[in-house]
C-alpha cells in the first residue's frame, strides 16, 4: 500500500512541475501576466531546467523552440524515473 502512495506522489510531483513549466512558457505570450508574482515564482523553479536547453538550442529568428525539446526530454526522463521507481519498489 505504501508503495502505491510513493508512486502516486512521485507521479503527482513530476506532473506538477511539468504543468508549472507549461504555464511559465505560455505566460511569455501575455506580457501583463509575465510580471506577476506567481509567474516570477514559476520562472524561479522552471528557468534552471529550461535555461539549460536555451543555451544548447539557439532561437530560430524570433521563435524559441528550446522549450519544446525541454518538455519532450522532461517527459522521457520522467517516464524512465517512474519506471525505475516502480521496479525498485516492487522488487522487494
N, C-alpha and C positions, 0 to 999 in steps of 0.2 A: 504494500500500500504506500509506503513512504517513497518507494522508487517512482511510482506514478506521479506523486507530488513533485519530486525533484525534476522529472522530465517536463511536467507541466509548467513549473516555474521557469525552467531554462528556456522553454519554447516561448513563454509569455515575455520574458525579458528580451529575447532576441527579436521578437516581433515588435515590441515597444520601441526598441532602438531603430529598427527598420522604418517604422512609421514616423518617428521623430526626424529621421534624415529626409524622408519624403516631404514632410511639412516644411522643413527648412529649405529644401530645394525649391519647392513651389512658392514659398514666400518671397523668393528673389524676383518673381514676376510681378509682385504687387508692392511697390515702394512704400506706401504708408504702413503696411504690415511689417516690413523689414526692420523698422526701428523700434518695435515694441520689446518690452522686457522678456516676454515669452519667447520670441524669435531669437533674441540675443542669447537666451539660455540654450535654445536648440542649436545655435551656432557654436556655443562653447562645447557642447557634447558631440556635435557632428563634424566640426571642422578638422579635428585631428585625423579622422579617418578619411574624409573627403579631400582634405588638403594633400594627402599622400598621392592620390590619383591625379589631382590638378597639377602636381609637379611633374608627373610622368607623361600625362596626355595633354598636349597643348590645345588651346581652343582653335576651332576652325572658323576663322573670321570672328564674328561676334557670338558664335554658338559654342558653348562649353559642353562637350559630350562626356566629360570625365565622370559626372555623377551617374550616368547610365552604366558605365563599366563598374563603377564602385558598388552600385546596388546589385548587379549581377554577381560580382565576386563575393559580396557580403552574403547573399542568399546561398551561394555554393558552399562557402565556408560554414555557414550556419547549419546547413544540411549535414555536412561532414561532422561537425561538432555534436549535433544531436544524435546522429547515428552512432558515433563513438561513445557518447554518454550512455546511450541505450545498451550498447554492447557491454560496457563496463558494469553497469548496474544489474544487468540480468545474467552476468557471467558468474555471479556468486554461487 
